[in-house]
Amino acid sequence: MALTDSDVQKQIKQMMGFIEQEANEKVEEIDAKAEEEFNIEKGRLVQQQRLKIMEFYERKEKQVELQKKIQSSNLLNQARLKVLQAQQQHIQNLLAESRTRLGKSSGDRSNYTRVICDLIIQALFQIMEPVVTIRCREVDLELVESVLPEAIAKYSEAMHKPCQINIAKENFLPVNTCGGVELAAFHGRIRVNNTLENRLEMIAELESAPTLPPRGHLRTSQTAQTEPSSPIPSSIELGLNEAEWYWGSVTREKIDDLMKDTPDGTFLIRDASSKAGEYTLTLRKGGCNKLVKICRNRQGRYGFSEPYRFNSILELVQFYRSASLGQYNPALNVTLLYPVSRFLHAEESEAGNGDDLEKMRRRLESAHLEYLTRSRQYNQYHDDYCRCSEEIQFKKQASDAFDVAVLMFDEQLLLHDKFQREAHRHEVYSLEENYQLLKSQMSNLVQSRHELQENLRVQAVLSRNLDREMNALKPELHQLCKTRDLLQTKFLSTVLVYIQQHPSSVHADSQHWFLPDCTRPAAESLLIGKEDGTFLIRRSAGAPFALTIACRNVEKGVGHILIYRSERGFGFTEPYLLFPTLNDLVVYYAGHSLEELNPKMNTKLAYPLQCILRSIQLIKQVDNFVTDASQFFSDSRNLISNSTLIMFDEIFNWFVSFTIQKDSKF
């Protein structure tokens, strides 16, 4: 039956209405999906920025705290040094006052006579020579002559041998001397200075200045009696403990790790392992660690060798920060330049302990980016150096060609001189014209050779600079490569540690371990060679699911356990089908061994396979990226400068054309 026009129109309207309805539904669906994706992306970006802001201010806060510690340490060190300087100034004042009083002591003739006699006897016992010359002040000449017989008699009685003493009446001691005598033998080659000033200096060297009182010196005697076993550290020790370069009783292996790949002049100080109260300076020199013992004498002074001049370790370090250790040991011709700060190391350790996987990934990417940037810079220098070397080679060839051309032009000019002397009158004008042309071309040739030699000198300087830059970048590239490799290893270990420490957060997500379409042979190939406890869950023909886990105690190093399902839940065997979901089962056995199911499987569900694969994939991407970049830059090397070749060709063509022109003149 044929449709009427009205029926056709009706059906068309129905189709149009249906299409419009479908379109509206599709639009609403697209709008809803777009809104959902927008909200998800917005939430992700907001969370990401929030984490960045929090991380930024946490880092700022740690930096501020570190700066406060360093500033406090510097202020304390400066205060200690001021105290030491004031102490030293006080000692100098005491010595000056003592010298003044010694100068006045010679006024008491009776006591001074006995002192002079004893000084002479003591000097005789020290020099022990048969013939001695004695020097004294001019005002003490009569006094010395009066006590000489008594001194000689006592010396001869004690040593059982005679002694002859001559007084140097033409060479007295200076007038400003406080007193005393000076004995000499063998024409002045042996001397014993026994003046009062020298005795005072000896006492000043032997007697150390009193140390500062401990901070707890104001405590009552009763408190001191109740705490006899707790020694109070001195202010010097407290200042040392607050120094950034003092590491206490750290082990030598730890120090070797801290000072690895550091520049010369890097140093730290630790407690000596051989003797209490002494210290060891570890100094970087010549690419290796040098150990220098810091000794302490009975008077509490410190130094590397006698005489010990420093009242504290702080004073010693402060002195050698500006003075070289070469005066102690010529092989250690370096100053204490770069302290290894335990404050900075503590901050890095604290930050490293709090690193999560995302931070580790960012650090690895940052290290890789830095390595790639330096590699590109090195490759650019290498390309420029190769091009520069080739240009130098071609320009040297061009310079040799210029030398040959100049030599030939000189011969031609000499030949023209000869022809002009022997030519007829009608030939003189042509020869003179050709001679002037030769001289003009010769001048241009010499000028061009000079410009080429100047350009060659500039190229040589540029080549040396590029070579210097490449040599300076090589150790930095080596260090960056080591850092990147270390971060790769640390990233993998961090992944494993994170999985062990946070099993609920990792194991509860099925995307880390569930591979539904993976077959048994494929699962075995994925897990062979992996760490014990690496696992995945797949579908199985004999049960709803199967667990495949790496374990070296089972056959082929990979074991399989079927996972059953009942109304109560999932499990490996009856009556333990108690887990509501697979996620609950995985989380439980992440903390419990599978040994209760199979005695050979003494492991847990430790490492989800997808986490390990993603970590390895990230590291491979970094390596591939570096390999591709290196290949790209190596392909762009060995380019020859076309401008240099063209210049050389032009020189040769010009020289050939000029030779032809010259021959045509003749």
C-alpha positions, 0 to 999 in steps of 0.5 A: 500500500502506497504511503501518502504525502502526509504519512511520509511527512509524519515519518520524517518528523518522527525520524527528525524528532528521534535524531534530535533527541539522540543528539540532545542526549549525546550533547548532555552526555558529552557535557557531563563527561567534560564537566567530570574530566574538568573537575578531576583535572582541576582537583589534580592541579590544585592538589599538585600546586598545594603540595608544591607550595607546602614543599617549598615552604617546608624547604624554606623553613629548614633553610632558615633553621639551618642559617640560624644554626650556622649564624649562632655557631659563627657568633659563638666562635667569634665570641670564643676568639674574642675571649682568647684574644683578650686572654692573650692580651692579658698574658702579654700585659703580665709579661710586660709588667714582669719585665719591668719588675725584673729590671728593678730587681737588680737594685737589690744587690745582695739578692741580685749577687746570689742570682748572678752567681747561680745563673753563671753556675747553671750556664756552665753546667749547660755548656760544659766547655773548658774555655768559656766567654761570658757576656754581661751588662756593663753595670754588672761587670764588677759584680760578675768579676766578684762572683766568678771565683766562687762559680768556677770553684763550685763547677770544678768541684762538681765536674772534677775538671778546671774551667777558664772564663773570660769576660767580653769587656768589648761586647756587653749585653744591651743596656735595656736588658733586665740582667743575667749573663750569656755564655759562649764557647768555640768562638761563639758557635755554642751559646747559652742565653741565661738572661732574666728575659730569657728565663721569663720567656721560658716560664711563659712557654711552659706555664699555660694560661688558666682555662675559662671556668666551666658554665656550672661553676656557680653551683653550690658544694652540696650540688657538686657532692650529689653529682660527683660522676657528671663532669662539666664541659668547659666553654672551649669544649662547648664551642667545639661541639657547636662548630660545623666541622666537628663530627665527634666520634664518627667512624673513618668509613663514614668520613671517607663517604662524606669526603668522596669527590670533594675538592682539595682543602675540604676538611673536618675534625673528629675525635682520635680513636687512639687516645682520649682528649686528642683529635684527628684532622681529615684533609682532602689533598691530591684527590685523597684523604690525609689524616693529621693527628692533633696532639695536646700537651700537659698544659692543655695546648694543641698543635700538630708538632712541638711547640704546641701554640694553640689554646683550643681546636677553634684557635688552631682551625681559625689560624690554618684557615688562612695559613698553609699547613706546608709549614708543618708538612711540605706535602700538605701545602693547602689551607683549610678551605671548605669545612664539611658541615654536619648541619647541612648533612643532618638536613640532607639526611632528614630530607632524604628520610622523608622523600617519597617516590614522587620526590625521588622521581623528580630528583632523578629527572632533575639529575638526568636533565642536568646531565643532559644539559651538560652533555649537550654543552660538552658536545657543542664544545666538541663540535666547535673544537673539531670545526676549529681544528679543521679550519686551522689545518686548512688555513695552515695549508693556505698559509703554506701556499701563500709562502710559496707564492710570495717566494715565487713572486720574489724570484719573479721580481729579481728576474724583472730587475735582470731583464730591465738591465738587459732589455732594449729601449722599446722593451723597457716600458712594458717591463716597467709596467709589468714590474709595477703590476708584480709589486702591486700583486705582491703587496696584496699577497703579503697583506692577505697572508698577514690577515690569514696568519692573524685569523689563524692565531685567533683560531688557535686561541679559540681552539685552546679555550674550547679544549680548556672548557671541555677539560673543565666539563669532563669531571663535572660530567663524570660526577653527574653521571655517577649521581644519576646512576646512584639516584637510579639505584636509590630510586629502585631501593626506595620503591622496594622499601616504600612497598614494604613500609606501606603495604596497605597503600600499594597492595590495596590497589589492584592495578599494581598486581592484577593482570587478568589476560596474562597466561601462566607461561607469560607470568613465569617469563615476567617473574623469572629473575625477580626479587623474592616476593614479586607477584601478580594475580591472573585469571586461571582455568582451574579456579577464578584466579591464580597467584604467581610469585617469585620464590627461589625455593620452588621449581624454576624460581616461580610458584603458582597458587590457585585462588578460590571463591565461595559465598564467604569470599576469596581464599587459597583453600577451605575453610579459609575462603574468608576475604571479601575481595582480592584486595583484602587477600593481598593486603593480608598476605603482604604482612603474613608469609605463604609458608602456611600454605606451602612450606617452600614458599617462605615469603610474603606478597612483597612487591607488586609486579607493575610497580617494579616494571614501572620503575625499571621502565622509567630508568630505561626511558632515562637511559634511552633518552640520554643515548638518543641525545648522545647519538643525535649530537654525535651524528652532527659532529665532523662538519667541515667549514665550507667557508674555509674550503671556499676561501682556499679555493679562491686563493688557488684560483686567483694565484693560477689566473695571475700566473697566466696573466703574468705569462701573457705579459711576457 
